[in-house]
Amino acid sequence: MSRISDFIFANWRTLALIYTIGAAVVFVGVLFFFWWICRLEDKERELCRYEDEANGRMTAVISVFIAIPCALMWCVIPLIILAVWIYYGVAERFPQIIGHMADDFDDEEKEEIK
């Protein structure tokens, strides 16, 4: 454990720089993703002849509020996605472990379980 702490304390500036660069890349990536969604919505509005400028502004505000936490937690997000993926796989394969959810069964199957 002391080797790890020694490494962290010796290289904290480099680690902080890497974390900051990763956060900036994720922040810009999320903003770019929402910008792309806005462009697709604009094309759809042209086809439907529906004009509402508030949606574009609202999407921009929401994108900033989503991009900031994503930038702060960028190294945890892949772990969260992996955990949800594993949970879904276990729930699909072994429903008795997770618990029989009411939405998973038809009415006939619910009666059989009772």
C-alpha positions in Angstrom: 0.0 0.0 0.0 2.9 2.4 0.7 4.1 1.9 -2.9 0.8 3.1 -4.3 0.6 6.1 -2.0 4.3 6.9 -2.7 3.5 6.8 -6.4 0.4 9.0 -6.1 2.2 11.6 -3.9 5.2 11.6 -6.2 3.1 12.0 -9.4 0.1 13.9 -8.2 0.5 16.7 -10.7 0.7 14.3 -13.6 -2.3 12.4 -12.4 -4.3 15.6 -11.9 -3.3 16.7 -15.4 -4.5 13.4 -16.9 -7.7 13.6 -15.0 -8.3 17.2 -16.1 -7.6 16.3 -19.8 -10.0 13.3 -19.5 -12.6 15.5 -18.0 -12.3 18.1 -20.7 -12.5 15.5 -23.4 -15.6 14.0 -21.9 -17.2 17.4 -21.4 -16.6 18.4 -25.0 -17.8 15.0 -26.2 -21.1 15.2 -24.3 -21.6 18.8 -25.6 -20.9 17.6 -29.1 -23.3 14.7 -28.7 -26.1 17.1 -27.7 -25.2 19.5 -30.5 -25.5 16.5 -32.9 -29.0 15.7 -31.4 -30.0 19.4 -31.9 -29.0 19.3 -35.5 -31.1 16.1 -36.1 -34.0 17.8 -34.4 -33.6 20.9 -36.6 -33.8 18.7 -39.7 -36.9 17.0 -38.3 -38.5 20.3 -37.6 -37.9 21.4 -41.2 -39.7 18.3 -42.4 -42.6 18.7 -40.1 -42.8 22.5 -40.4 -42.9 22.8 -36.7 -41.0 25.7 -35.1 -40.1 26.0 -31.5 -36.9 27.7 -30.5 -37.3 27.0 -26.8 -36.5 23.3 -27.4 -33.0 24.2 -28.7 -32.2 26.4 -25.7 -33.6 23.8 -23.3 -31.4 21.1 -24.9 -28.4 23.4 -24.5 -29.1 24.0 -20.8 -29.7 20.3 -20.2 -26.5 19.3 -22.0 -24.4 21.6 -19.8 -26.1 20.1 -16.6 -25.4 16.6 -17.9 -21.9 17.3 -19.2 -20.5 18.7 -15.9 -21.2 15.6 -13.8 -20.1 13.4 -16.7 -16.8 15.3 -16.8 -16.3 15.0 -13.0 -17.1 11.3 -13.0 -15.6 10.3 -16.3 -13.5 7.4 -14.9 -16.4 5.9 -13.0 -18.9 5.9 -15.9 -17.5 2.9 -17.7 -17.7 1.0 -14.4 -21.3 2.0 -13.9 -22.1 0.8 -17.5 -20.3 -2.5 -16.9 -22.2 -3.0 -13.6 -25.6 -2.3 -15.2 -24.7 -4.7 -18.1 -23.7 -7.5 -15.6 -26.9 -6.9 -13.5 -29.0 -7.1 -16.6 -27.4 -10.3 -17.7 -27.8 -11.9 -14.3 -31.4 -10.7 -14.1 -32.2 -12.1 -17.5 -30.5 -15.4 -16.9 -31.4 -16.0 -13.2 -34.7 -14.1 -12.5 -35.1 -16.0 -9.2 -32.0 -14.4 -7.8 -33.0 -10.9 -8.6 -36.7 -11.5 -7.6 -39.6 -12.1 -9.8 -40.7 -8.7 -10.9 -44.4 -8.3 -11.7 -43.7 -6.7 -15.1 -41.7 -9.7 -16.2 -44.7 -12.1 -16.3 -48.0 -12.5 -17.9 -51.1 -12.8 -15.7 -51.1 -16.6 -16.2 -47.5 -16.9 -15.0 -48.2 -14.7 -12.0 -50.9 -17.2 -10.9 -48.5 -20.1 -11.2 -45.9 -18.4 -9.0 -48.5 -17.7 -6.3 
